[in-house]
């Protein structure tokens, strides 16, 4: 099963996250083979605001353990966690993405819908890095969508999810993550 996990940082937690970087990397190393996408979110001023992890895990209990046992979360760096089943509509990982263009920015776009039994219209295109619906724990109900993409600006990123189908849309600057080489 695939899961989307977004730890949103508590304001002012960047020093704590920096202090705990090695603990975070060591924890994430245990899940490296299951990762579909990962990376930090931040503001235009390069202030960290959270981190995204999309990965395959055996079940919802394993996903909750992954999210809530993360060392930064345990230490209080996160203000909350969005954890949802997810479906990888592109069928690839971020490392398989071949469209990297240095002049473009990368974004996480979250769209939230009324609970439904059908998937919302999801974007298509070569700028997509990862894309899929946010689902209930049993996978039967669609609750929104999560998209990682590259584009020129936040307004263009927001436009990939139609306001006709989504009650709310969030856009976060994002970059590829992983243990620094």
Buried (B, 14 or more C-beta within 10 A) or exposed (E): BBBBBBBBBBEEBBEBBEEBEEBBBEBBEEBEEBBBBBBBBBEEEEEBBBBBBBBBBEEBEBBBEBBBEBBBBEBEBBBEBBBBBBBBBBEBBBEEBEEEEEEBBBBBBBBBBEEEEEBBEBBEEEBBBBBBBBBEBEBEBBBBBBBBBBBEEBEBBBBBBEEEBBEEBBBBBBEBBBEEE
